[in-house]
Amino acid sequence: MLASTAYNESVSVRRDYATAQPRSTNWPAAGECGHAVQFYETDGHLLDLLVRFVGTALVSGDGALVIATQAHRDGLDKRLRANGLDITVPRQQGRCIGLDAAATLEKISSNGAIDAQLFQETVGGLIGDIDKACGPGERPRVVAFGEMVALLWAQGRVASAIQLEQHWNDLAARHQFSMCCGYPMQSFGNSHAASFMKICAQHSRVFTPARWHPLPPVAASH
């Protein structure tokens, strides 16, 4: 169901951008248990979306897990503070956890490969901790953002990136959270059409920049 939905979404994405039409971006539209992907052109665009995603959750008393590069974590903190949110409070409460993407990737790897059990224990444990920190009562909403997959892609480890996306989907069967991954659009070229579609197929929603040069049809890739 997930793969077919994402496949249709990715085909729709290609059709939309072939005519250079802007596409609205709303990460929460992926749902409380959704797994979205954001392809972005600039760090500023990504941070604008991330601030809205994380900030809305924290202000509402919910939780957030951010596994990102140092630059993006710093940028998120700066923008949240600029919007009047003291990030130290939810952190002290345990509702907000930020981790370095490269360090976390190393922690969930064994012998140079992604380890499913280590991922479940590490990332699953953190989501469980955030869930508990949000307190009793109505089930809190936990949002998560990750770019470990983008690091794997940048290293040319395409199969590992897709595998990690699958682990996020498996984790969603055990924990309730709304997830969005981020990939810089410049990492994808004409030779990546088939891999691009495989990445899209792991997600329930696909978001792309308002305008970009569309990849060729998958049938044209080798």
PyMOL commands that set and color helices and strands:
alter all, ss='L'
color gray80, all
select helices_A, chain A and resi 2-18+27-30+43-59+70-82+88-93+101-107+116-133+148-154+158-172+185-187+190-201+218-220
alter helices_A, ss='H'
color red, helices_A
select strands_A, chain A and resi 35-40+63-68+96-100+109-110+113-114+142-146+178-184+205-207
alter strands_A, ss='S'
color yellow, strands_A
deselect
rebuild
show_as cartoon
